[in-house]
Amino acid sequence: MGAGKSTIGRRLAREIGWRFVDSDEEIEAAAGCSVADIFAIHGESIFRDLEKRVITRLVGEEPLVLATG
């Protein structure tokens, strides 16, 4: 957290003409709530399951720069 993955990822994606995706943002969109809420309400195991499914879906799509948690 706070290492610059999203900042650098966006710059890289723009430079090479690929789409940038933040996995946490995609997880939040899929779950309809924040990562913090997923952990608080459902626990880490449910979050990790969502994370795995979202990342598996994303890497099967077009080339992209992916920032993971």
PEQUITA-V476408 format. One record per backbone hydrogen bond with DSSP energy under -1.0 kcal/mol. NH is the residue of the N-H (numbers start at 1). CO is the residue of the C=O. Records with the same first field share a line. If there is no record, write none. Layout:
# PEQUITA-V476408
NH: CO  CO
This chain:
# PEQUITA-V476408
8: 4
9: 5
10: 6
11: 7
12: 8
13: 9
14: 10
15: 11
16: 12
17: 13
18: 13
21: 65
23: 67
26: 22
27: 23
28: 24
29: 25
30: 26
31: 27
32: 28
38: 34
39: 35
40: 36
41: 37
42: 38
43: 38
47: 43
48: 44
49: 45
50: 46
51: 47
52: 48
53: 49
54: 50
55: 51
56: 52
57: 53
58: 54
59: 55
61: 58
65: 19
67: 21
